[in-house]
Amino acid sequence: MGHKRPPDHWNERAKKDGYSARSAYKLEEIQRRFRVIPRDGRVLDLGCAPGSWTEYIARFTRLTGIVLGIDIQEVPGYPGELMQASIFDVDPAAVLEALGGPADLVLSDMAPSTTGTRFTDHVRQIELAEAGRALAAQVLRPGGHFVVKVFDGEDAPAFVLRMRKDYEKAKRVRPEATRGKSVEFYMVGMGRKPR
């Protein structure tokens, strides 16, 4: 893990609002703009630690649906069902079983442990985003949505094109709560095309 960053107003706000991380506001903005979260549905949250996206969903939907979080690390107090695993080892059948059917929304806020080498970090993050995209293709219902973090760099345009093939609409978004120096953006895929 890198050096501690000084708190900014997003971190302060997260603490005040009772979220475990500022990333809740990224999802809040995506939801405000694109309405991807089902009121009563099945949600898969990839790279769910520390749980802030599921916390936001729980507040937004009053958790009438099912949220399954997957992360390589333990997530104490996770507010949904948790599967501790690497995205590269996840069995789509196990996900469908845990959700009780196909997902309405797949979220991926996965990021590698960063090395500080921008190209290496980009390649490793695109591998995670691609693994998320492949899993979403297997567990999302037709018409479902997929939101995924991407580190910008030379492999990002090809990833964006693959998203455009999979979804009726695919939008590139950089939420306000993203850190100034960050290379991340999100792809919001709306309306999964039938396979």
N, C-alpha and C positions, 0 to 999 in steps of 0.2 A: 504494500500500500504506500501511496505517495505521502508528501507532507500535508499537514493539516491546513486547510484553506480557512481564511478568516470568514466568519459567518456573514452572510449578506441578508437582505430583507426577505428573500425567499425561504432561507433556512429559519430565520426568526419567525416568519409567518407560519411555517410548517409546525414549529414547536408550539406556537400559540393555538393553532387549529387542531393540535393533537394528531398530526400525521408523522409517520416515522421518517419521512424524507421529503425534500422539496419537489421530487419528481411527481408527486400527486398533482401539482399545478400544471404540469405538462399534459397529463391525461385530462385534467379539467378543461384546458383550452381546446384540446382535440375534440372532446365531447361537445363543448359549446359550439364549435365550428362545424362538426360533421355528424353528430348524433349517432355514434357507433355502438353505445352501450345499450344492450337490451334491458327493458324494465324487469323482465322476468324470463331469464334465459340461462344458457350455459356459456360460461366464460373460461377460457384457458389463459393463465398468466405465466408466461415463460420468463425466467430470470426474475422471479417474484420478490426476492429479498430486497429491502427489509420489509416489504409488505404494503408500501404506501399506495400502489395502484389498486390493490384489492381493498384497502381501507376506503379509498375514494369510491370504488364501486359499491361497497357495502352501504355507504351513506347515500349514494345516489339511488340505488334500487331498493334500499331497505333489506338487501340480501334475500330477496324472495327466490332468486335463481340459485344456481350452483356455480361456485368459483373454485377451480382447481389450479393451484399454484405449483410450478415446477422450478426447483433451483438446485444447484450443485451443493449449496450449503444449507445448514439447518436454519430455519426461520422461526425463532421462539415466538409464541403467541400469534402465529399467522392466523388471520381471520377467515380463512377458507380451508379447503382440504389441501393437504400438502403432499407432494411426491418428491422425495429427495433423489435427484438423479441428474446426470449430464444430459443435455439435449441430444447428444450423439448416441445415447443408449436408450432413449425413450421409445417404447412400443406404442404405436398409434392405437392398437386394439385396447391396451390398458387405459389409455386416455379416454377413449370412447366409453369404456366400461365405467370408469370413475365419474365421468360427466353424466352418464345415463343416456347418452345419445350424442349426435353431432353438435359441435360448438356453434354458437351464434356469433361469437367474437373470440379471436385469438389476439392476445397482446404479447409483444416481445420487447422488453427493455433490457435484453441481455447485452453485456459488454464483457470483454476479456479483462483479466488482470493486466492493466496497461504496463508496457515496458518503457514508455517514454520515447520509443522510436516510432515516429508517426506512421511509416509505411507498414511496419510489422503489426502495429496495433490495428491499422485499417484492415489488413488482410485477415487477421484473426477475428475481427468484429464482423466482417462480411461473411466469413464462414459460419458464425453464429446466426446472423440474419438469414442466411441461406438455409441453414438447418431449421430455423423457425418457419420459413416460407414453405419448405418441403413438408413439415409436419402439419402446418395449416392446410395445405392442399389435401391432406389425408383425413383431417378431423373436422374441417369446417363444413357446415351445410351449404348448398348452393344459395347464393344471395347473402351469405355471412360476410363479416368484415375482419380485416387483419391490420393491426397497427404494429410497426416494427422500427426499432432504432437502427440507424445506419451511420457509420463513420464515413464522412466524405473522403474521397480519394479516387485513384484511377479505376478501381473496380466498381465504384458506386453507380455510374451510368448504366452499366450492363444489368446490375441488380434492379434498378428502377425500371428498365425495359421488361424484365421478367415479371415484375409486379404488374405492369400495364397489360401484359398478356393474360394474367390470372384473374383480373378484376375488371368490372364494368368501368369503374373510375379509380384512378390512383393519383393521390396528391402528395406532393413533397411539402413538409411543414417543419418550421423551426420555432417551437414554442418560446414564448417570452421568458419562461423560467430556465431556459438553457443558459449555461454559463457563457460569458462573453468570448472566452478563448476556445471554447469547445468546437470540435469539428463535427459534432453529431447533428443529425436531422432525423425526422421520422417520415416513413412512408405510410400513408393511410390508404389501404385497399378496401374499396367499398363495392359490395355486390360480387361475391365470388362466382365466377363463371362455372357452369356445370362442366365436369371433366369430360 
